[in-house]
Amino acid sequence: MAQALVSCLKISLRTFKLYPMKTTKRLRLLSLLGFLLLLAPFYDSCENRKNGFVKSYDEYDANGKLIEKTFLQNIYNVVVDDLSLNGFQIASFSIYGVQDLTFQEFKAEVYKAFKQEEWYKDLGMVISFLFDIIIVISFSLILLTFADKIRLFNNLALANTILIILTLLYIIFLESSFEHWRQIKWGYYAFIITNVFIFYYSKLALKRQNL
């Protein structure tokens, strides 16, 4: 009798869409966090590095003396890190790279890139396109938390997790500018972890929906 009442309660709650509410709020919060994390520092390409070291925030006065910074200033530099690229900046490379090209010119550039001997080390534009897709998916996840499409949400969360991990693996193993782990900034790791949580909780919500 008690089991029957519990089953009826679950059916009623699902009918009025109250049963997954807690999970929905969690997914909405995580999706919003994931999208905002794209503004965090992801990668330092070390274009201005000296002596093989990663860019520094050291500042000097007119006499060449190092300016001492407070603990909070150092924390701010690590968190904000204006010298590193965030997710939106990485994605923008592909837009700027093709906006003035015709389709034929774009095809010629792609063909030329793949004719190089170590073409796999120069796929920065492809990574940028992947970040374009990641941004679109991340924004779509926020919208889907307001709709009853948990299966689609779960599939997109999985796709986003796979794509961001693929970009990280490319940078580590193939990107020519990568030399040190310090180049991978905290935003990259935080975004991956957040997307893993999004996938995990959406998978739980999907299982509940199928009960």
Secondary structure, 3 states (H helix, E strand, C coil): CHHHHHHHHHHHHHHCCCCCHHHHHHHHHHHHHHHHHCCCEEECCCCCCECCECCCCCCECCCCCECCCCHHHHHHHHHHCCCCEEHHHHHHHHHHHHCCCCHHHHHHHHHHHHHCCCHHHCCHHHHHHHHHHHHHHHHHHHHHCCCCCHHHHHHHHHHHHHHHHHHHHHHHHCCCCCCCHHHECHHHHHHHHHHHHHHHHHHHHHHHHCC
